[in-house]
Amino acid sequence: MMPSFWQIALVLVVVVLLFGRGKIKGLMTDVAEGIKGFKKGMKDDGSVASSSPKTIDAEATAANEGAVKKDEAASS
C-alpha cells in the first residue's frame, strides 16, 4: 500500500511544525558535512596505504649516524 500525496504532505507539515525550518536546515547541513568528511577520510585512507612505512631499524640507523657525527665533532 503506497502512501498518497496528502499523507506525505501531512507528515512533512507535522515535521516542519515540530522541528522548525532552522533545525531541519541545520540537520541537513550536518549530514552533508558528515558525508564530505567520510569521503575525504576514505580518500586519505587510500593514500596512506600506498606510501611505504618507515621501519624502526631505518630510524635507529639514522639516529646512530647523527650520534656518531656528534662524537667525531666533539673529539676533534
mmCIF file of the N, C-alpha and C atoms, coordinates in Angstrom:
data_MODEL
# 
_entry.id   MODEL 
# 
loop_
_atom_site.group_PDB 
_atom_site.id 
_atom_site.type_symbol 
_atom_site.label_atom_id 
_atom_site.label_alt_id 
_atom_site.label_comp_id 
_atom_site.label_asym_id 
_atom_site.label_entity_id 
_atom_site.label_seq_id 
_atom_site.pdbx_PDB_ins_code 
_atom_site.Cartn_x 
_atom_site.Cartn_y 
_atom_site.Cartn_z 
_atom_site.occupancy 
_atom_site.B_iso_or_equiv 
_atom_site.pdbx_formal_charge 
_atom_site.auth_seq_id 
_atom_site.auth_comp_id 
_atom_site.auth_asym_id 
_atom_site.auth_atom_id 
_atom_site.pdbx_PDB_model_num 
ATOM 1   N N  . MET A 1 1  ? 0.845  -1.161 0.000  1.00 0.00 ? 1  MET A N  1 
ATOM 2   C CA . MET A 1 1  ? 0.000  0.000  0.000  1.00 0.00 ? 1  MET A CA 1 
ATOM 3   C C  . MET A 1 1  ? 0.902  1.239  0.000  1.00 0.00 ? 1  MET A C  1 
ATOM 4   N N  . MET A 1 2  ? 0.810  2.048  -1.024 1.00 0.00 ? 2  MET A N  1 
ATOM 5   C CA . MET A 1 2  ? 1.615  3.259  -1.181 1.00 0.00 ? 2  MET A CA 1 
ATOM 6   C C  . MET A 1 2  ? 0.919  4.435  -0.506 1.00 0.00 ? 2  MET A C  1 
ATOM 7   N N  . PRO A 1 3  ? 1.706  5.276  0.199  1.00 0.00 ? 3  PRO A N  1 
ATOM 8   C CA . PRO A 1 3  ? 1.090  6.459  0.808  1.00 0.00 ? 3  PRO A CA 1 
ATOM 9   C C  . PRO A 1 3  ? 0.695  7.465  -0.282 1.00 0.00 ? 3  PRO A C  1 
ATOM 10  N N  . SER A 1 4  ? -0.398 8.119  -0.075 1.00 0.00 ? 4  SER A N  1 
ATOM 11  C CA . SER A 1 4  ? -0.863 9.089  -1.064 1.00 0.00 ? 4  SER A CA 1 
ATOM 12  C C  . SER A 1 4  ? -0.123 10.420 -0.888 1.00 0.00 ? 4  SER A C  1 
ATOM 13  N N  . PHE A 1 5  ? -0.332 11.312 -1.827 1.00 0.00 ? 5  PHE A N  1 
ATOM 14  C CA . PHE A 1 5  ? 0.287  12.632 -1.789 1.00 0.00 ? 5  PHE A CA 1 
ATOM 15  C C  . PHE A 1 5  ? -0.096 13.369 -0.517 1.00 0.00 ? 5  PHE A C  1 
ATOM 16  N N  . TRP A 1 6  ? -1.358 13.289 -0.120 1.00 0.00 ? 6  TRP A N  1 
ATOM 17  C CA . TRP A 1 6  ? -1.841 14.013 1.054  1.00 0.00 ? 6  TRP A CA 1 
ATOM 18  C C  . TRP A 1 6  ? -1.233 13.473 2.341  1.00 0.00 ? 6  TRP A C  1 
ATOM 19  N N  . GLN A 1 7  ? -1.005 12.188 2.405  1.00 0.00 ? 7  GLN A N  1 
ATOM 20  C CA . GLN A 1 7  ? -0.382 11.611 3.593  1.00 0.00 ? 7  GLN A CA 1 
ATOM 21  C C  . GLN A 1 7  ? 1.072  12.077 3.735  1.00 0.00 ? 7  GLN A C  1 
ATOM 22  N N  . ILE A 1 8  ? 1.772  12.091 2.620  1.00 0.00 ? 8  ILE A N  1 
ATOM 23  C CA . ILE A 1 8  ? 3.162  12.555 2.636  1.00 0.00 ? 8  ILE A CA 1 
ATOM 24  C C  . ILE A 1 8  ? 3.212  14.041 2.996  1.00 0.00 ? 8  ILE A C  1 
ATOM 25  N N  . ALA A 1 9  ? 2.312  14.837 2.414  1.00 0.00 ? 9  ALA A N  1 
ATOM 26  C CA . ALA A 1 9  ? 2.260  16.273 2.693  1.00 0.00 ? 9  ALA A CA 1 
ATOM 27  C C  . ALA A 1 9  ? 1.959  16.521 4.170  1.00 0.00 ? 9  ALA A C  1 
ATOM 28  N N  . LEU A 1 10 ? 1.041  15.767 4.741  1.00 0.00 ? 10 LEU A N  1 
ATOM 29  C CA . LEU A 1 10 ? 0.691  15.924 6.151  1.00 0.00 ? 10 LEU A CA 1 
ATOM 30  C C  . LEU A 1 10 ? 1.882  15.600 7.050  1.00 0.00 ? 10 LEU A C  1 
ATOM 31  N N  . VAL A 1 11 ? 2.607  14.548 6.742  1.00 0.00 ? 11 VAL A N  1 
ATOM 32  C CA . VAL A 1 11 ? 3.785  14.183 7.531  1.00 0.00 ? 11 VAL A CA 1 
ATOM 33  C C  . VAL A 1 11 ? 4.834  15.289 7.443  1.00 0.00 ? 11 VAL A C  1 
ATOM 34  N N  . LEU A 1 12 ? 5.056  15.840 6.248  1.00 0.00 ? 12 LEU A N  1 
ATOM 35  C CA . LEU A 1 12 ? 6.033  16.925 6.093  1.00 0.00 ? 12 LEU A CA 1 
ATOM 36  C C  . LEU A 1 12 ? 5.634  18.164 6.883  1.00 0.00 ? 12 LEU A C  1 
ATOM 37  N N  . VAL A 1 13 ? 4.348  18.501 6.862  1.00 0.00 ? 13 VAL A N  1 
ATOM 38  C CA . VAL A 1 13 ? 3.866  19.663 7.613  1.00 0.00 ? 13 VAL A CA 1 
ATOM 39  C C  . VAL A 1 13 ? 4.076  19.451 9.109  1.00 0.00 ? 13 VAL A C  1 
ATOM 40  N N  . VAL A 1 14 ? 3.779  18.273 9.598  1.00 0.00 ? 14 VAL A N  1 
ATOM 41  C CA . VAL A 1 14 ? 3.959  17.978 11.025 1.00 0.00 ? 14 VAL A CA 1 
ATOM 42  C C  . VAL A 1 14 ? 5.437  18.052 11.411 1.00 0.00 ? 14 VAL A C  1 
ATOM 43  N N  . VAL A 1 15 ? 6.312  17.527 10.563 1.00 0.00 ? 15 VAL A N  1 
ATOM 44  C CA . VAL A 1 15 ? 7.749  17.561 10.849 1.00 0.00 ? 15 VAL A CA 1 
ATOM 45  C C  . VAL A 1 15 ? 8.243  19.005 10.900 1.00 0.00 ? 15 VAL A C  1 
ATOM 46  N N  . VAL A 1 16 ? 7.808  19.834 9.947  1.00 0.00 ? 16 VAL A N  1 
ATOM 47  C CA . VAL A 1 16 ? 8.226  21.238 9.930  1.00 0.00 ? 16 VAL A CA 1 
ATOM 48  C C  . VAL A 1 16 ? 7.689  21.969 11.160 1.00 0.00 ? 16 VAL A C  1 
ATOM 49  N N  . LEU A 1 17 ? 6.463  21.675 11.555 1.00 0.00 ? 17 LEU A N  1 
ATOM 50  C CA . LEU A 1 17 ? 5.899  22.325 12.742 1.00 0.00 ? 17 LEU A CA 1 
ATOM 51  C C  . LEU A 1 17 ? 6.629  21.918 14.021 1.00 0.00 ? 17 LEU A C  1 
ATOM 52  N N  . LEU A 1 18 ? 7.001  20.663 14.108 1.00 0.00 ? 18 LEU A N  1 
ATOM 53  C CA . LEU A 1 18 ? 7.674  20.177 15.313 1.00 0.00 ? 18 LEU A CA 1 
ATOM 54  C C  . LEU A 1 18 ? 9.112  20.682 15.418 1.00 0.00 ? 18 LEU A C  1 
ATOM 55  N N  . PHE A 1 19 ? 9.839  20.611 14.351 1.00 0.00 ? 19 PHE A N  1 
ATOM 56  C CA . PHE A 1 19 ? 11.257 20.918 14.395 1.00 0.00 ? 19 PHE A CA 1 
ATOM 57  C C  . PHE A 1 19 ? 11.593 22.326 13.919 1.00 0.00 ? 19 PHE A C  1 
ATOM 58  N N  . GLY A 1 20 ? 10.778 22.902 13.094 1.00 0.00 ? 20 GLY A N  1 
ATOM 59  C CA . GLY A 1 20 ? 11.070 24.225 12.545 1.00 0.00 ? 20 GLY A CA 1 
ATOM 60  C C  . GLY A 1 20 ? 12.030 24.138 11.378 1.00 0.00 ? 20 GLY A C  1 
ATOM 61  N N  . ARG A 1 21 ? 11.978 25.151 10.526 1.00 0.00 ? 21 ARG A N  1 
ATOM 62  C CA . ARG A 1 21 ? 12.824 25.136 9.330  1.00 0.00 ? 21 ARG A CA 1 
ATOM 63  C C  . ARG A 1 21 ? 14.294 25.240 9.676  1.00 0.00 ? 21 ARG A C  1 
ATOM 64  N N  . GLY A 1 22 ? 14.627 25.990 10.705 1.00 0.00 ? 22 GLY A N  1 
ATOM 65  C CA . GLY A 1 22 ? 16.033 26.181 11.073 1.00 0.00 ? 22 GLY A CA 1 
ATOM 66  C C  . GLY A 1 22 ? 16.711 24.902 11.507 1.00 0.00 ? 22 GLY A C  1 
ATOM 67  N N  . LYS A 1 23 ? 16.027 24.112 12.315 1.00 0.00 ? 23 LYS A N  1 
ATOM 68  C CA . LYS A 1 23 ? 16.617 22.859 12.790 1.00 0.00 ? 23 LYS A CA 1 
ATOM 69  C C  . LYS A 1 23 ? 16.773 21.856 11.658 1.00 0.00 ? 23 LYS A C  1 
ATOM 70  N N  . ILE A 1 24 ? 15.796 21.812 10.764 1.00 0.00 ? 24 ILE A N  1 
ATOM 71  C CA . ILE A 1 24 ? 15.885 20.879 9.640  1.00 0.00 ? 24 ILE A CA 1 
ATOM 72  C C  . ILE A 1 24 ? 17.048 21.279 8.734  1.00 0.00 ? 24 ILE A C  1 
ATOM 73  N N  . LYS A 1 25 ? 17.192 22.592 8.481  1.00 0.00 ? 25 LYS A N  1 
ATOM 74  C CA . LYS A 1 25 ? 18.299 23.074 7.656  1.00 0.00 ? 25 LYS A CA 1 
ATOM 75  C C  . LYS A 1 25 ? 19.636 22.744 8.308  1.00 0.00 ? 25 LYS A C  1 
ATOM 76  N N  . GLY A 1 26 ? 19.743 22.960 9.602  1.00 0.00 ? 26 GLY A N  1 
ATOM 77  C CA . GLY A 1 26 ? 20.971 22.645 10.325 1.00 0.00 ? 26 GLY A CA 1 
ATOM 78  C C  . GLY A 1 26 ? 21.289 21.157 10.302 1.00 0.00 ? 26 GLY A C  1 
ATOM 79  N N  . LEU A 1 27 ? 20.254 20.345 10.434 1.00 0.00 ? 27 LEU A N  1 
ATOM 80  C CA . LEU A 1 27 ? 20.438 18.899 10.391 1.00 0.00 ? 27 LEU A CA 1 
ATOM 81  C C  . LEU A 1 27 ? 20.957 18.454 9.031  1.00 0.00 ? 27 LEU A C  1 
ATOM 82  N N  . MET A 1 28 ? 20.375 19.010 7.972  1.00 0.00 ? 28 MET A N  1 
ATOM 83  C CA . MET A 1 28 ? 20.814 18.642 6.630  1.00 0.00 ? 28 MET A CA 1 
ATOM 84  C C  . MET A 1 28 ? 22.246 19.116 6.368  1.00 0.00 ? 28 MET A C  1 
ATOM 85  N N  . THR A 1 29 ? 22.612 20.265 6.909  1.00 0.00 ? 29 THR A N  1 
ATOM 86  C CA . THR A 1 29 ? 23.978 20.764 6.766  1.00 0.00 ? 29 THR A CA 1 
ATOM 87  C C  . THR A 1 29 ? 24.956 19.828 7.478  1.00 0.00 ? 29 THR A C  1 
ATOM 88  N N  . ASP A 1 30 ? 24.591 19.390 8.664  1.00 0.00 ? 30 ASP A N  1 
ATOM 89  C CA . ASP A 1 30 ? 25.437 18.458 9.412  1.00 0.00 ? 30 ASP A CA 1 
ATOM 90  C C  . ASP A 1 30 ? 25.592 17.134 8.679  1.00 0.00 ? 30 ASP A C  1 
ATOM 91  N N  . VAL A 1 31 ? 24.507 16.652 8.094  1.00 0.00 ? 31 VAL A N  1 
ATOM 92  C CA . VAL A 1 31 ? 24.561 15.390 7.345  1.00 0.00 ? 31 VAL A CA 1 
ATOM 93  C C  . VAL A 1 31 ? 25.488 15.548 6.142  1.00 0.00 ? 31 VAL A C  1 
ATOM 94  N N  . ALA A 1 32 ? 25.374 16.667 5.420  1.00 0.00 ? 32 ALA A N  1 
ATOM 95  C CA . ALA A 1 32 ? 26.221 16.896 4.245  1.00 0.00 ? 32 ALA A CA 1 
ATOM 96  C C  . ALA A 1 32 ? 27.689 16.982 4.643  1.00 0.00 ? 32 ALA A C  1 
ATOM 97  N N  . GLU A 1 33 ? 27.997 17.671 5.741  1.00 0.00 ? 33 GLU A N  1 
ATOM 98  C CA . GLU A 1 33 ? 29.378 17.766 6.204  1.00 0.00 ? 33 GLU A CA 1 
ATOM 99  C C  . GLU A 1 33 ? 29.910 16.397 6.625  1.00 0.00 ? 33 GLU A C  1 
ATOM 100 N N  . GLY A 1 34 ? 29.051 15.587 7.229  1.00 0.00 ? 34 GLY A N  1 
ATOM 101 C CA . GLY A 1 34 ? 29.466 14.244 7.620  1.00 0.00 ? 34 GLY A CA 1 
ATOM 102 C C  . GLY A 1 34 ? 29.804 13.381 6.423  1.00 0.00 ? 34 GLY A C  1 
ATOM 103 N N  . ILE A 1 35 ? 29.009 13.490 5.380  1.00 0.00 ? 35 ILE A N  1 
ATOM 104 C CA . ILE A 1 35 ? 29.261 12.713 4.163  1.00 0.00 ? 35 ILE A CA 1 
ATOM 105 C C  . ILE A 1 35 ? 30.566 13.168 3.519  1.00 0.00 ? 35 ILE A C  1 
ATOM 106 N N  . LYS A 1 36 ? 30.775 14.482 3.444  1.00 0.00 ? 36 LYS A N  1 
ATOM 107 C CA . LYS A 1 36 ? 32.014 15.011 2.861  1.00 0.00 ? 36 LYS A CA 1 
ATOM 108 C C  . LYS A 1 36 ? 33.225 14.547 3.669  1.00 0.00 ? 36 LYS A C  1 
ATOM 109 N N  . GLY A 1 37 ? 33.109 14.592 4.984  1.00 0.00 ? 37 GLY A N  1 
ATOM 110 C CA . GLY A 1 37 ? 34.205 14.147 5.839  1.00 0.00 ? 37 GLY A CA 1 
ATOM 111 C C  . GLY A 1 37 ? 34.502 12.668 5.668  1.00 0.00 ? 37 GLY A C  1 
ATOM 112 N N  . PHE A 1 38 ? 33.453 11.871 5.527  1.00 0.00 ? 38 PHE A N  1 
ATOM 113 C CA . PHE A 1 38 ? 33.624 10.430 5.327  1.00 0.00 ? 38 PHE A CA 1 
ATOM 114 C C  . PHE A 1 38 ? 34.336 10.165 4.004  1.00 0.00 ? 38 PHE A C  1 
ATOM 115 N N  . LYS A 1 39 ? 33.906 10.857 2.945  1.00 0.00 ? 39 LYS A N  1 
ATOM 116 C CA . LYS A 1 39 ? 34.544 10.669 1.640  1.00 0.00 ? 39 LYS A CA 1 
ATOM 117 C C  . LYS A 1 39 ? 36.003 11.089 1.683  1.00 0.00 ? 39 LYS A C  1 
ATOM 118 N N  . LYS A 1 40 ? 36.289 12.215 2.367  1.00 0.00 ? 40 LYS A N  1 
ATOM 119 C CA . LYS A 1 40 ? 37.664 12.673 2.484  1.00 0.00 ? 40 LYS A CA 1 
ATOM 120 C C  . LYS A 1 40 ? 38.499 11.664 3.270  1.00 0.00 ? 40 LYS A C  1 
ATOM 121 N N  . GLY A 1 41 ? 37.918 11.117 4.328  1.00 0.00 ? 41 GLY A N  1 
ATOM 122 C CA . GLY A 1 41 ? 38.620 10.113 5.120  1.00 0.00 ? 41 GLY A CA 1 
ATOM 123 C C  . GLY A 1 41 ? 38.922 8.861  4.327  1.00 0.00 ? 41 GLY A C  1 
ATOM 124 N N  . MET A 1 42 ? 37.985 8.447  3.507  1.00 0.00 ? 42 MET A N  1 
ATOM 125 C CA . MET A 1 42 ? 38.212 7.265  2.666  1.00 0.00 ? 42 MET A CA 1 
ATOM 126 C C  . MET A 1 42 ? 39.289 7.554  1.621  1.00 0.00 ? 42 MET A C  1 
ATOM 127 N N  . LYS A 1 43 ? 39.291 8.771  1.093  1.00 0.00 ? 43 LYS A N  1 
ATOM 128 C CA . LYS A 1 43 ? 40.291 9.154  0.098  1.00 0.00 ? 43 LYS A CA 1 
ATOM 129 C C  . LYS A 1 43 ? 41.674 9.206  0.738  1.00 0.00 ? 43 LYS A C  1 
ATOM 130 N N  . ASP A 1 44 ? 41.772 9.780  1.935  1.00 0.00 ? 44 ASP A N  1 
ATOM 131 C CA . ASP A 1 44 ? 43.042 9.860  2.645  1.00 0.00 ? 44 ASP A CA 1 
ATOM 132 C C  . ASP A 1 44 ? 43.534 8.482  3.062  1.00 0.00 ? 44 ASP A C  1 
ATOM 133 N N  . ASP A 1 45 ? 42.636 7.600  3.387  1.00 0.00 ? 45 ASP A N  1 
ATOM 134 C CA . ASP A 1 45 ? 42.993 6.251  3.810  1.00 0.00 ? 45 ASP A CA 1 
ATOM 135 C C  . ASP A 1 45 ? 43.746 5.520  2.713  1.00 0.00 ? 45 ASP A C  1 
ATOM 136 N N  . GLY A 1 46 ? 43.326 5.680  1.469  1.00 0.00 ? 46 GLY A N  1 
ATOM 137 C CA . GLY A 1 46 ? 43.972 5.005  0.346  1.00 0.00 ? 46 GLY A CA 1 
ATOM 138 C C  . GLY A 1 46 ? 45.367 5.515  0.098  1.00 0.00 ? 46 GLY A C  1 
ATOM 139 N N  . SER A 1 47 ? 45.599 6.803  0.282  1.00 0.00 ? 47 SER A N  1 
ATOM 140 C CA . SER A 1 47 ? 46.930 7.361  0.033  1.00 0.00 ? 47 SER A CA 1 
ATOM 141 C C  . SER A 1 47 ? 47.919 6.933  1.112  1.00 0.00 ? 47 SER A C  1 
ATOM 142 N N  . VAL A 1 48 ? 47.454 6.724  2.325  1.00 0.00 ? 48 VAL A N  1 
ATOM 143 C CA . VAL A 1 48 ? 48.335 6.288  3.405  1.00 0.00 ? 48 VAL A CA 1 
ATOM 144 C C  . VAL A 1 48 ? 48.794 4.863  3.168  1.00 0.00 ? 48 VAL A C  1 
ATOM 145 N N  . ALA A 1 49 ? 47.917 4.010  2.670  1.00 0.00 ? 49 ALA A N  1 
ATOM 146 C CA . ALA A 1 49 ? 48.260 2.610  2.453  1.00 0.00 ? 49 ALA A CA 1 
ATOM 147 C C  . ALA A 1 49 ? 49.277 2.457  1.326  1.00 0.00 ? 49 ALA A C  1 
ATOM 148 N N  . SER A 1 50 ? 49.281 3.376  0.343  1.00 0.00 ? 50 SER A N  1 
ATOM 149 C CA . SER A 1 50 ? 50.188 3.235  -0.781 1.00 0.00 ? 50 SER A CA 1 
ATOM 150 C C  . SER A 1 50 ? 51.602 3.705  -0.449 1.00 0.00 ? 50 SER A C  1 
ATOM 151 N N  . SER A 1 51 ? 51.767 4.535  0.565  1.00 0.00 ? 51 SER A N  1 
ATOM 152 C CA . SER A 1 51 ? 53.101 5.007  0.922  1.00 0.00 ? 51 SER A CA 1 
ATOM 153 C C  . SER A 1 51 ? 53.839 3.924  1.701  1.00 0.00 ? 51 SER A C  1 
ATOM 154 N N  . SER A 1 52 ? 55.165 3.920  1.557  1.00 0.00 ? 52 SER A N  1 
ATOM 155 C CA . SER A 1 52 ? 55.940 2.898  2.252  1.00 0.00 ? 52 SER A CA 1 
ATOM 156 C C  . SER A 1 52 ? 56.199 3.339  3.685  1.00 0.00 ? 52 SER A C  1 
ATOM 157 N N  . PRO A 1 53 ? 55.894 2.508  4.646  1.00 0.00 ? 53 PRO A N  1 
ATOM 158 C CA . PRO A 1 53 ? 56.106 2.872  6.044  1.00 0.00 ? 53 PRO A CA 1 
ATOM 159 C C  . PRO A 1 53 ? 57.588 2.796  6.407  1.00 0.00 ? 53 PRO A C  1 
ATOM 160 N N  . LYS A 1 54 ? 58.004 3.644  7.344  1.00 0.00 ? 54 LYS A N  1 
ATOM 161 C CA . LYS A 1 54 ? 59.374 3.596  7.828  1.00 0.00 ? 54 LYS A CA 1 
ATOM 162 C C  . LYS A 1 54 ? 59.497 2.482  8.853  1.00 0.00 ? 54 LYS A C  1 
ATOM 163 N N  . THR A 1 55 ? 60.633 1.879  8.861  1.00 0.00 ? 55 THR A N  1 
ATOM 164 C CA . THR A 1 55 ? 60.851 0.828  9.846  1.00 0.00 ? 55 THR A CA 1 
ATOM 165 C C  . THR A 1 55 ? 61.627 1.387  11.028 1.00 0.00 ? 55 THR A C  1 
ATOM 166 N N  . ILE A 1 56 ? 61.581 0.701  12.100 1.00 0.00 ? 56 ILE A N  1 
ATOM 167 C CA . ILE A 1 56 ? 62.292 1.124  13.299 1.00 0.00 ? 56 ILE A CA 1 
ATOM 168 C C  . ILE A 1 56 ? 63.792 1.071  13.052 1.00 0.00 ? 56 ILE A C  1 
ATOM 169 N N  . ASP A 1 57 ? 64.258 0.072  12.294 1.00 0.00 ? 57 ASP A N  1 
ATOM 170 C CA . ASP A 1 57 ? 65.680 -0.073 12.017 1.00 0.00 ? 57 ASP A CA 1 
ATOM 171 C C  . ASP A 1 57 ? 66.220 1.131  11.256 1.00 0.00 ? 57 ASP A C  1 
ATOM 172 N N  . ALA A 1 58 ? 65.478 1.628  10.267 1.00 0.00 ? 58 ALA A N  1 
ATOM 173 C CA . ALA A 1 58 ? 65.929 2.776  9.481  1.00 0.00 ? 58 ALA A CA 1 
ATOM 174 C C  . ALA A 1 58 ? 66.009 4.015  10.356 1.00 0.00 ? 58 ALA A C  1 
ATOM 175 N N  . GLU A 1 59 ? 65.050 4.202  11.240 1.00 0.00 ? 59 GLU A N  1 
ATOM 176 C CA . GLU A 1 59 ? 65.075 5.353  12.129 1.00 0.00 ? 59 GLU A CA 1 
ATOM 177 C C  . GLU A 1 59 ? 66.225 5.237  13.128 1.00 0.00 ? 59 GLU A C  1 
ATOM 178 N N  . ALA A 1 60 ? 66.480 4.056  13.627 1.00 0.00 ? 60 ALA A N  1 
ATOM 179 C CA . ALA A 1 60 ? 67.568 3.849  14.581 1.00 0.00 ? 60 ALA A CA 1 
ATOM 180 C C  . ALA A 1 60 ? 68.912 4.077  13.908 1.00 0.00 ? 60 ALA A C  1 
ATOM 181 N N  . THR A 1 61 ? 69.055 3.637  12.669 1.00 0.00 ? 61 THR A N  1 
ATOM 182 C CA . THR A 1 61 ? 70.300 3.830  11.932 1.00 0.00 ? 61 THR A CA 1 
ATOM 183 C C  . THR A 1 61 ? 70.567 5.314  11.727 1.00 0.00 ? 61 THR A C  1 
ATOM 184 N N  . ALA A 1 62 ? 69.535 6.065  11.354 1.00 0.00 ? 62 ALA A N  1 
ATOM 185 C CA . ALA A 1 62 ? 69.696 7.498  11.151 1.00 0.00 ? 62 ALA A CA 1 
ATOM 186 C C  . ALA A 1 62 ? 70.065 8.192  12.459 1.00 0.00 ? 62 ALA A C  1 
ATOM 187 N N  . ALA A 1 63 ? 69.477 7.780  13.549 1.00 0.00 ? 63 ALA A N  1 
ATOM 188 C CA . ALA A 1 63 ? 69.795 8.377  14.852 1.00 0.00 ? 63 ALA A CA 1 
ATOM 189 C C  . ALA A 1 63 ? 71.222 8.046  15.260 1.00 0.00 ? 63 ALA A C  1 
ATOM 190 N N  . ASN A 1 64 ? 71.656 6.815  14.996 1.00 0.00 ? 64 ASN A N  1 
ATOM 191 C CA . ASN A 1 64 ? 73.021 6.414  15.343 1.00 0.00 ? 64 ASN A CA 1 
ATOM 192 C C  . ASN A 1 64 ? 74.046 7.179  14.518 1.00 0.00 ? 64 ASN A C  1 
ATOM 193 N N  . GLU A 1 65 ? 73.768 7.419  13.233 1.00 0.00 ? 65 GLU A N  1 
ATOM 194 C CA . GLU A 1 65 ? 74.693 8.171  12.390 1.00 0.00 ? 65 GLU A CA 1 
ATOM 195 C C  . GLU A 1 65 ? 74.845 9.594  12.912 1.00 0.00 ? 65 GLU A C  1 
ATOM 196 N N  . GLY A 1 66 ? 73.732 10.186 13.359 1.00 0.00 ? 66 GLY A N  1 
ATOM 197 C CA . GLY A 1 66 ? 73.802 11.530 13.924 1.00 0.00 ? 66 GLY A CA 1 
ATOM 198 C C  . GLY A 1 66 ? 74.629 11.561 15.192 1.00 0.00 ? 66 GLY A C  1 
ATOM 199 N N  . ALA A 1 67 ? 74.527 10.542 16.024 1.00 0.00 ? 67 ALA A N  1 
ATOM 200 C CA . ALA A 1 67 ? 75.283 10.484 17.267 1.00 0.00 ? 67 ALA A CA 1 
ATOM 201 C C  . ALA A 1 67 ? 76.770 10.294 16.979 1.00 0.00 ? 67 ALA A C  1 
ATOM 202 N N  . VAL A 1 68 ? 77.104 9.498  15.965 1.00 0.00 ? 68 VAL A N  1 
ATOM 203 C CA . VAL A 1 68 ? 78.494 9.265  15.611 1.00 0.00 ? 68 VAL A CA 1 
ATOM 204 C C  . VAL A 1 68 ? 79.127 10.570 15.122 1.00 0.00 ? 68 VAL A C  1 
ATOM 205 N N  . LYS A 1 69 ? 78.388 11.338 14.320 1.00 0.00 ? 69 LYS A N  1 
ATOM 206 C CA . LYS A 1 69 ? 78.918 12.601 13.803 1.00 0.00 ? 69 LYS A CA 1 
ATOM 207 C C  . LYS A 1 69 ? 79.147 13.586 14.944 1.00 0.00 ? 69 LYS A C  1 
ATOM 208 N N  . LYS A 1 70 ? 78.257 13.602 15.940 1.00 0.00 ? 70 LYS A N  1 
ATOM 209 C CA . LYS A 1 70 ? 78.449 14.478 17.080 1.00 0.00 ? 70 LYS A CA 1 
ATOM 210 C C  . LYS A 1 70 ? 79.683 14.085 17.875 1.00 0.00 ? 70 LYS A C  1 
ATOM 211 N N  . ASP A 1 71 ? 79.904 12.761 18.043 1.00 0.00 ? 71 ASP A N  1 
ATOM 212 C CA . ASP A 1 71 ? 81.082 12.276 18.778 1.00 0.00 ? 71 ASP A CA 1 
ATOM 213 C C  . ASP A 1 71 ? 82.365 12.655 18.045 1.00 0.00 ? 71 ASP A C  1 
ATOM 214 N N  . GLU A 1 72 ? 82.367 12.538 16.714 1.00 0.00 ? 72 GLU A N  1 
ATOM 215 C CA . GLU A 1 72 ? 83.556 12.883 15.941 1.00 0.00 ? 72 GLU A CA 1 
ATOM 216 C C  . GLU A 1 72 ? 83.847 14.383 16.057 1.00 0.00 ? 72 GLU A C  1 
ATOM 217 N N  . ALA A 1 73 ? 82.781 15.185 16.016 1.00 0.00 ? 73 ALA A N  1 
ATOM 218 C CA . ALA A 1 73 ? 82.969 16.640 16.116 1.00 0.00 ? 73 ALA A CA 1 
ATOM 219 C C  . ALA A 1 73 ? 83.469 17.020 17.510 1.00 0.00 ? 73 ALA A C  1 
ATOM 220 N N  . ALA A 1 74 ? 83.010 16.328 18.525 1.00 0.00 ? 74 ALA A N  1 
ATOM 221 C CA . ALA A 1 74 ? 83.422 16.634 19.901 1.00 0.00 ? 74 ALA A CA 1 
ATOM 222 C C  . ALA A 1 74 ? 84.866 16.212 20.135 1.00 0.00 ? 74 ALA A C  1 
ATOM 223 N N  . SER A 1 75 ? 85.313 15.137 19.524 1.00 0.00 ? 75 SER A N  1 
ATOM 224 C CA . SER A 1 75 ? 86.672 14.648 19.755 1.00 0.00 ? 75 SER A CA 1 
ATOM 225 C C  . SER A 1 75 ? 87.714 15.417 18.959 1.00 0.00 ? 75 SER A C  1 
ATOM 226 N N  . SER A 1 76 ? 87.319 16.171 17.941 1.00 0.00 ? 76 SER A N  1 
ATOM 227 C CA . SER A 1 76 ? 88.326 16.914 17.173 1.00 0.00 ? 76 SER A CA 1 
ATOM 228 C C  . SER A 1 76 ? 88.591 18.272 17.698 1.00 0.00 ? 76 SER A C  1 
# 
